[in-house]
């Protein structure tokens, strides 16, 4: 028995990649040169995680414009005036809106898995956007000749293909990013939107076998962007019962930034079902202070008072840079927090008398990569 530890997804883009993104937008960098920069950013991101002792890695979403818009980047039938997401510090993100049908994925995440696996022998985790988030693209006024029912049917097909492509490409696990879950309760306190979100996601998950769903997880957080959140003020206890209605095998739950973690853990314990693993957040990506391994250890030990150790894992609260332009957290800080998560989880595993997975990647570059 071990306590696994996994990243959530995004890691701040490398300085070279940030420069290349700017140069490409201004037309000063061609496709081939940009592709080379992307390849280097992914390899460096994976190798650094491995050098820290990670046993599951992610490409850090270096290839994505954002965690939510990668499937629709370049689509010609979008308008910019979609749903506005307000954050606590006053800044906003605005989703695009479908201007005409049909809805089609422009890009699938399986290609990210294939590229990442060329860089490592370690298990690769892939985050994908939940179909519930993409359902927000359909305009409230509807579209002539393309009903919401037709849209949802196309969305379910696209989401299934996105997840299945990752599994077939060899992803260790596929994680559905469900940050809109907690936000929905702010937009609709009745909870009907949340229930509709879960039903839509389960409509996709129903297309997978039980063995496949064991490799699929759902992540929830209050939406971290530019050191702010969009729904931390929403009572977590209102979300968690619905969250666990997802027919997935893994749940990744933001916890380090919660003011009352014991209350959350009691709800998790009440909702936990056999065969499910809960990864609790033990580092807070929007807090500039780097947690110590001992702090992480104590957070894991606290969780183990409520959750069976054989159903417990650790993760970061959320991604470090879900939007490519978010530079509020440095790459160095992100890797330092990842190190603390890994070392602290190992300390807790030792205290609990269980194992911590050992890296099985023998690539020599992983032995030399280091954090500045």
PEBELWO-V974853 format. One record per residue. RES is the residue in three letters. SS is DSSP state (hx for helix, st for strand, lp for the rest). D_FIRST is the distance of its C-alpha to the first C-alpha in Angstrom with 2 decimals. Layout:
BEGIN
res,ss,d_first
RES,SS,D_FIRST
RES,SS,D_FIRST
END
This chain:
BEGIN
res,ss,d_first
UNK,lp,0.00
UNK,st,3.79
UNK,lp,7.14
UNK,st,9.43
UNK,st,13.08
UNK,st,16.05
UNK,lp,19.82
UNK,lp,22.01
UNK,lp,24.85
UNK,lp,28.07
UNK,lp,28.81
UNK,lp,32.44
UNK,lp,34.55
UNK,lp,35.69
UNK,hx,39.21
UNK,hx,40.54
UNK,hx,39.28
UNK,hx,40.78
UNK,hx,44.07
UNK,hx,43.91
UNK,hx,43.35
UNK,hx,46.47
UNK,hx,48.46
UNK,hx,47.60
UNK,hx,48.66
UNK,lp,51.97
UNK,lp,52.49
UNK,lp,52.30
UNK,lp,49.32
UNK,lp,49.20
UNK,hx,46.43
UNK,hx,45.75
UNK,hx,45.53
UNK,hx,43.28
UNK,hx,40.92
UNK,hx,40.66
UNK,hx,39.79
UNK,hx,37.05
UNK,hx,35.58
UNK,hx,35.61
UNK,hx,34.07
UNK,hx,31.12
UNK,hx,30.58
UNK,hx,30.90
UNK,hx,28.49
UNK,hx,25.75
UNK,hx,26.47
UNK,hx,26.39
UNK,hx,22.95
UNK,hx,21.74
UNK,hx,23.62
UNK,lp,21.72
UNK,lp,18.34
UNK,lp,17.42
UNK,lp,15.01
UNK,st,16.59
UNK,st,20.32
UNK,lp,23.25
UNK,lp,26.93
UNK,lp,27.67
UNK,lp,30.05
UNK,lp,32.69
UNK,lp,34.51
UNK,lp,34.74
UNK,lp,37.75
UNK,st,35.50
UNK,lp,32.34
UNK,lp,34.62
UNK,lp,37.67
UNK,hx,36.40
UNK,hx,37.06
UNK,hx,40.65
UNK,lp,41.76
UNK,lp,45.20
UNK,lp,45.88
UNK,lp,49.63
UNK,lp,49.66
UNK,st,48.24
UNK,st,50.09
UNK,lp,48.88
UNK,lp,49.54
UNK,lp,46.32
UNK,lp,44.19
UNK,st,44.26
UNK,st,41.12
UNK,st,42.20
UNK,lp,40.11
UNK,lp,40.50
UNK,lp,42.34
UNK,lp,44.95
UNK,lp,44.01
UNK,st,43.46
UNK,st,41.94
UNK,st,43.78
UNK,lp,42.50
UNK,lp,44.92
UNK,st,46.43
UNK,st,47.13
UNK,lp,50.89
UNK,lp,51.26
UNK,lp,49.35
UNK,lp,47.47
UNK,lp,44.06
UNK,lp,42.29
UNK,lp,39.29
UNK,lp,40.82
UNK,lp,37.61
UNK,lp,34.17
UNK,lp,30.94
UNK,hx,30.08
UNK,hx,32.41
UNK,hx,30.36
UNK,hx,27.27
UNK,hx,29.45
UNK,hx,30.93
UNK,hx,27.68
UNK,hx,26.19
UNK,lp,29.29
UNK,lp,28.22
UNK,lp,24.68
UNK,lp,22.22
UNK,lp,19.36
UNK,st,18.15
UNK,st,20.83
UNK,st,20.59
UNK,st,23.89
UNK,st,25.28
UNK,st,28.18
UNK,st,30.56
UNK,lp,30.28
UNK,hx,33.35
UNK,hx,34.10
UNK,hx,34.98
UNK,hx,37.22
UNK,hx,38.95
UNK,hx,40.61
UNK,hx,42.69
UNK,lp,44.95
UNK,lp,48.02
UNK,lp,48.83
UNK,lp,52.35
UNK,lp,51.16
UNK,st,52.42
UNK,lp,55.45
UNK,lp,54.61
UNK,st,50.84
UNK,lp,49.45
UNK,hx,46.22
UNK,hx,45.11
UNK,hx,45.83
UNK,hx,43.96
UNK,hx,40.83
UNK,hx,40.96
UNK,hx,41.16
UNK,hx,38.41
UNK,hx,36.01
UNK,hx,36.90
UNK,hx,36.36
UNK,hx,33.01
UNK,hx,31.74
UNK,hx,33.02
UNK,hx,31.40
UNK,hx,27.88
UNK,hx,28.40
UNK,hx,29.83
UNK,hx,26.73
UNK,hx,24.47
UNK,hx,27.04
UNK,lp,27.24
UNK,lp,23.59
UNK,lp,22.01
UNK,lp,18.21
UNK,st,18.73
UNK,st,22.00
UNK,st,22.46
UNK,st,25.53
UNK,st,27.15
UNK,lp,28.49
UNK,lp,30.17
UNK,hx,33.25
UNK,hx,31.58
UNK,hx,32.11
UNK,hx,35.44
UNK,hx,36.68
UNK,hx,36.81
UNK,hx,39.17
UNK,hx,41.33
UNK,lp,41.26
UNK,lp,40.37
UNK,lp,40.88
UNK,lp,37.56
UNK,hx,39.19
UNK,hx,38.44
UNK,hx,34.74
UNK,hx,34.78
UNK,hx,36.60
UNK,hx,34.08
UNK,hx,31.13
UNK,hx,33.24
UNK,hx,34.09
UNK,hx,30.54
UNK,hx,29.58
UNK,hx,32.63
UNK,hx,31.08
UNK,hx,27.56
UNK,lp,29.26
UNK,lp,30.28
UNK,lp,26.77
UNK,lp,24.91
UNK,hx,21.82
UNK,hx,19.82
UNK,hx,21.53
UNK,hx,20.97
UNK,lp,17.19
UNK,lp,17.96
UNK,st,20.34
UNK,st,19.96
UNK,st,22.55
UNK,st,23.17
UNK,st,25.44
UNK,lp,27.28
UNK,lp,30.86
UNK,lp,32.02
UNK,st,32.14
UNK,st,35.21
UNK,lp,37.47
UNK,lp,35.78
UNK,st,36.50
UNK,st,35.01
UNK,lp,36.64
UNK,lp,35.06
UNK,lp,33.31
UNK,lp,36.00
UNK,lp,34.94
UNK,lp,33.15
UNK,hx,29.47
UNK,hx,29.46
UNK,hx,32.00
UNK,hx,29.76
UNK,hx,26.26
UNK,hx,27.20
UNK,hx,28.75
UNK,hx,25.96
UNK,lp,23.53
UNK,lp,26.16
UNK,lp,25.20
UNK,lp,23.78
UNK,lp,21.05
UNK,lp,17.31
UNK,st,16.57
UNK,st,18.50
UNK,st,19.20
UNK,st,21.01
UNK,lp,23.31
UNK,lp,22.92
UNK,lp,23.87
UNK,lp,27.53
UNK,lp,27.70
UNK,lp,30.11
UNK,lp,28.37
UNK,hx,24.58
UNK,hx,24.19
UNK,hx,26.44
UNK,hx,24.47
UNK,hx,21.15
UNK,hx,22.96
UNK,hx,24.11
UNK,hx,20.70
UNK,hx,19.38
UNK,hx,22.49
UNK,hx,22.09
UNK,lp,18.42
UNK,lp,18.25
UNK,lp,15.71
UNK,lp,14.02
UNK,lp,14.68
UNK,st,12.69
UNK,st,14.76
UNK,st,15.02
UNK,st,17.24
UNK,st,19.91
UNK,st,19.88
UNK,st,22.92
UNK,lp,26.32
UNK,lp,28.01
UNK,lp,31.48
UNK,lp,31.48
UNK,lp,33.07
UNK,lp,31.52
UNK,lp,28.41
UNK,lp,25.67
UNK,lp,24.60
UNK,hx,21.04
UNK,hx,21.52
UNK,hx,22.53
UNK,hx,19.48
UNK,hx,17.31
UNK,hx,19.34
UNK,hx,19.03
UNK,hx,15.24
UNK,hx,15.58
UNK,hx,18.29
UNK,hx,16.30
UNK,hx,13.60
UNK,lp,16.66
UNK,lp,17.27
UNK,lp,14.22
UNK,lp,11.14
UNK,hx,8.21
UNK,hx,6.37
UNK,hx,9.73
UNK,st,10.35
UNK,st,11.29
UNK,st,14.33
UNK,st,17.58
UNK,st,21.22
UNK,lp,23.46
UNK,lp,25.38
UNK,lp,26.90
UNK,lp,29.03
UNK,lp,32.06
UNK,lp,32.14
UNK,st,35.84
UNK,lp,37.02
UNK,lp,39.75
UNK,lp,37.57
UNK,lp,37.81
UNK,lp,37.18
UNK,lp,34.00
UNK,lp,34.36
UNK,hx,32.20
UNK,hx,31.68
UNK,hx,30.52
UNK,hx,28.03
UNK,hx,26.46
UNK,hx,26.52
UNK,hx,24.63
UNK,hx,22.01
UNK,hx,21.72
UNK,hx,21.37
UNK,hx,18.60
UNK,hx,16.55
UNK,hx,17.50
UNK,hx,17.11
UNK,hx,13.58
UNK,hx,12.75
UNK,hx,14.84
UNK,hx,13.15
UNK,hx,9.62
UNK,hx,11.60
UNK,hx,13.49
UNK,hx,10.70
UNK,lp,9.37
UNK,lp,5.91
UNK,st,6.05
UNK,lp,8.34
UNK,lp,9.24
UNK,lp,12.42
UNK,lp,15.52
UNK,lp,16.75
UNK,lp,20.18
UNK,lp,22.87
UNK,lp,25.83
UNK,hx,28.15
UNK,hx,29.13
UNK,hx,25.72
UNK,hx,26.32
UNK,hx,29.64
UNK,lp,29.10
UNK,lp,29.33
UNK,lp,29.77
UNK,lp,33.32
END
